[in-house]
Amino acid sequence: MTKLKIRKIGNSLGVVLPKEVLDQLKVKEGDTLDVVPTETGVKLSISDEEVDKLMQMAERIMDENREVLRALAK
């Protein structure tokens, strides 16, 4: 288990991930992490840009077609 200390970073609070954790996540500087709530805390995983683009597209389509989707759901 790795324990991380909460630190003040500018006007925010944050944690610094040790090299071992970064290696486990297979991330490097500039990568984006997804933080997903779980029953016992949170899960960190590397963000997939292609999945993010597809999700944004799906959300836009659902927003634009909300009434049609409601009618189909009945």
CORBEL-V912412 format. One line per field, one symbol per residue. phi: phi as a letter, one per 20 degrees, with the letter a starting at -180 (. if undefined). psi: psi as a letter, one per 30 degrees, with the letter a starting at -180 (. if undefined). burial: + if it has 24 or more other ideal C-beta (glycine too) atoms within 12 Angstrom, else -. A space follows every 50 residues. Layout:
phi = ???
psi = ???
burial = ???
This chain:
phi = .dddefcecmeddacdefgffffffldcgnfddeddfcfdqcddbffdgf ffffffffffffffcgffffffff
psi = kkkkkklkjbglkllkkleeeeeefhllkflkkkjkklfgblkklkkjee eeeeeeeeeeeeefheeeeeeef.
burial = -------------------------------------------+------ ------------------------
